[in-house]
Amino acid sequence: MKSVKYRPAQIEIDLSAIRKNIHSLQATLEPQTDIIAVVKANGYGHGDVQVARAALEAGATGLAVALLEEAIKLRESGIAAPILVMGWVAPEFADIANEYGITLTVFQASWLESYYQLSNSTAKLPIHIKLDTGMGRIGIREESELNDFLGKLDQSRINVTGVYTHFATADEEDTDYYEFQVSRFEPLLEIIKQSVKQDLTIHIGNSAVSLRHLNHLYHAVRFGIGMYGLYPSTYLKENRPFDLVPALSLKTQLSHVKRVNPGESISYGTTYKAEKHEWIGTIPIGYGDGIQRRWQNFEVLIDGKRMPLVGRICMDQCMVRLDQAYPIGTEVTFIGQQGKESIYLEEIATHLDTINYEVACLLTDRLPRMYLNEKATE
Ligand SMILES: *Cc1c(COP(=O)(O)O)cnc(C)c1O
């Protein structure tokens, strides 16, 4: 069945922006540093398969996701590039990952023991070892823990192809904690190199680290937010080495326009009352699409101008105060550029008191994604 789009609302992803951001980063990296494109959580809401393809086309050499499900989806879409699952996967599913040629992240000695008992695979399982140098999330923290892990590592059954860590503060101006994490990484890496005597892909940098070039980046960077044209933090936006190009726009249309009298109220709870005769537009998207209730009082673009969302955001609709009457079907831009004005995820995140990553991830599947510039012409 061909999918039909009835609703006048869509997310547009410009894949040429994804390619451009990869090219811009590449130009600043040492030639031997590869780019692993991070496409977890449906490519930060942008669409994992399409973004992965564009990133690989632009020169990324591998992909990273959080879940085994996400990795399998990429494989089943015909993507053959190396894929790393960065989250914890239960040992009973390791053989499935192996069959799909997917690399797992492993960091527990007990995981290895379970794997040896459960696995029927004759092929060595590819893994990257994760070191927790200060993020406090997953990974090996202590030298003794690492020695225990390496003691249980049967290299006839497990193929360690990489080692990595993740930074907690790389997007902040102050680099003390970042440097503390580097100082914990280096000695642990040396211990691994003593017992795993083969080529390792070592990667420590996320977008913030790769944009800042804080340190020697080893063999690859894990490039997530920056690939989508979004800055890891305000600090990095202000201190960017090059301009990122945002890939995502969210556009819809006015579905209704009316004139209301002074004192008349708008939406649940009557939180908004017109002060004078006002033109109020209705927009057919709401929190069921990821436009959370906290967007109330924020702005959208109509006729190239900013206009405020008034009254509570509903599940499927919300209202905007217009500066004049507009025809039904007039374009409303929530995210992106319209005329000379633009509203990007950083500004929205500030209004919502969160980060751009979260706003992008929360845009739901009810909004159809349209892909622009799927084929590279640049
Ligand atoms: C999500 C994630 C990344 C990507 O981070 P960005 O800030 O989006 O570049 C890199 N590494 C790990 C371990 C992650 O979980």
The ligand as an SDF file (V2000), in Angstrom:
LIG
                    3D

 15 15  0  0  0  0  0  0  0  0999 V2000
   24.7570    9.7400   21.6870 C   0  0  0  0  0  0  0  0  0  0  0  0
   26.1910    9.4090   21.8300 C   0  0  0  0  0  0  0  0  0  0  0  0
   27.1520   10.0510   21.0390 C   0  0  0  0  0  0  0  0  0  0  0  0
   26.8330   11.2170   20.1340 C   0  0  0  0  0  0  0  0  0  0  0  0
   26.8610   12.3990   20.8800 O   0  0  0  0  0  0  0  0  0  0  0  0
   26.6300   13.8340   20.1880 P   0  0  0  0  0  0  0  0  0  0  0  0
   26.7760   14.7980   21.2970 O   0  0  0  0  0  0  0  0  0  0  0  0
   25.2400   13.7890   19.6410 O   0  0  0  0  0  0  0  0  0  0  0  0
   27.6420   13.9610   19.1280 O   0  0  0  0  0  0  0  0  0  0  0  0
   28.4530    9.6250   21.1280 C   0  0  0  0  0  0  0  0  0  0  0  0
   28.8050    8.6320   21.9700 N   0  0  0  0  0  0  0  0  0  0  0  0
   27.9170    8.0010   22.7640 C   0  0  0  0  0  0  0  0  0  0  0  0
   28.3860    6.9240   23.6660 C   0  0  0  0  0  0  0  0  0  0  0  0
   26.5790    8.3660   22.7280 C   0  0  0  0  0  0  0  0  0  0  0  0
   25.7040    7.7620   23.5350 O   0  0  0  0  0  0  0  0  0  0  0  0
  1  2  1  0
  2  3  1  0
  2 14  2  0
  3  4  1  0
  3 10  2  0
  4  5  1  0
  5  6  1  0
  6  7  2  0
  6  8  1  0
  6  9  1  0
 10 11  1  0
 11 12  2  0
 12 13  1  0
 12 14  1  0
 14 15  1  0
M  END
$$$$
